[in-house]
Amino acid sequence: MKLVNDHIKENLKILFVGFNPSIRSSETGHHFANPNNRFWRILHDAGLTARRYNASEDSKLLDLGMGITNIVARPTKAADEITKEEYKEGKDILRKKIETYKPKVVCFVGKGVYQEYSGLKKVPWGKQEKAVVPGTIDFVAPSSSGLVRMKVEDVVEIYFGLKEIIE
């Protein structure tokens, strides 16, 4: 399977961090490419993008001051296939990316992503009290996966918090 390239540069407004690429993302080379994934709809509905982008346009987020990476690079069918060793290695790599590129906000797309990254068990939605990397803001949002049982409107409401922070 092919890895999916990061879309990252210095001083982004928001760096989105997912668990890892899906099989569909590996096949297409684009983030959040599974048709059941609601990421692109959520960004638009939360007012973070002026229109609804497609996964094939993922690199265009850089023009808007937003980027995408994952805590684990290996594509899988589901996040439960990721090993503890992969999370440990991914956590260190992610921290170095955040220290190097210095995004204003790091948005973890899934509570489990942030739990693996921070080592914390209890994590609220939204802005966290203390960031793992000083000088950034850690923001926890629900996963955009179609498997998430939250109503998309409730997910969008949490993502509105991102817009408030960057404006």
Buried (B, 14 or more C-beta within 10 A) or exposed (E): EEBBBBBBEEEBBBBBBBBBBBBBBBBBBBBBBBEEBBBBBBBBBBBBBEEEBEBEBBEEBBEBBBBBBBBBBBBBEEBEEBEEEBBEBBBEBBEEBBEEBBBBBBBBBBBBBBBBBBEBEEBEBBBBEEBBBEEBBBBBBBBBBEEBEEEBEEBBBBBBBBBEBBE
